[in-house]
């Protein structure tokens, strides 16, 4: 599921730092590439939910360990 809004997958992999494949977070299309909400757009949903790439990575790792 999307690490920002929780939408069920499949999700897109966003690389926090290009080439470092273990630093990826799952994002739905809108939270990743959407012009209004997306990380590569205006990032409005990110601001509303007070999310950062690092906080989403932390949440993703926590879910994998659960």
C-alpha positions in Angstrom: 0.0 0.0 0.0 1.0 3.6 -0.5 3.3 4.9 2.3 1.5 8.3 2.3 -2.2 7.8 1.8 -2.5 4.1 2.4 -4.1 3.3 -1.0 -3.9 -0.5 -1.8 -1.2 -1.5 -4.2 0.3 -2.1 -6.5 2.5 0.8 -5.7 5.3 2.5 -7.5 8.8 2.4 -6.0 10.2 5.9 -5.3 14.0 5.9 -4.9 14.9 8.4 -2.2 18.4 8.5 -3.6 18.9 7.3 -7.2 20.9 4.1 -7.4 20.4 3.1 -3.8 17.8 0.4 -4.3 17.3 -0.3 -0.6 16.1 3.3 -0.1 12.8 2.9 -1.8 9.3 3.7 -0.6 6.0 2.5 -1.9 3.8 5.3 -3.4 0.5 5.3 -5.3 0.6 7.1 -8.7 -1.0 10.2 -7.2 1.3 10.5 -4.2 4.3 9.8 -6.4 3.8 11.6 -9.7 0.5 13.5 -9.3 0.8 17.2 -10.2 -1.2 18.4 -7.1 -0.5 15.7 -4.4 2.6 14.1 -5.8 6.2 14.2 -4.5 7.3 15.3 -7.9 4.5 17.8 -8.1 3.2 20.3 -5.4 3.4 17.7 -2.5 0.2 19.0 -1.0 -1.0 15.7 0.5 2.6 15.3 1.9 2.3 18.6 3.7 -1.2 18.0 5.0 -0.2 14.6 6.5 3.2 16.0 7.6 5.1 13.2 5.7 8.7 13.2 4.4 10.5 10.6 2.4 12.4 9.6 5.6 9.2 9.3 7.7 7.6 7.1 5.0 10.7 5.0 4.8 10.6 4.6 8.6 6.9 3.6 8.5 7.6 1.1 5.7 10.5 -0.6 7.6 8.3 -0.8 10.7 5.6 -2.5 8.7 8.0 -5.0 7.3 9.2 -5.9 10.8 5.6 -6.4 12.1 
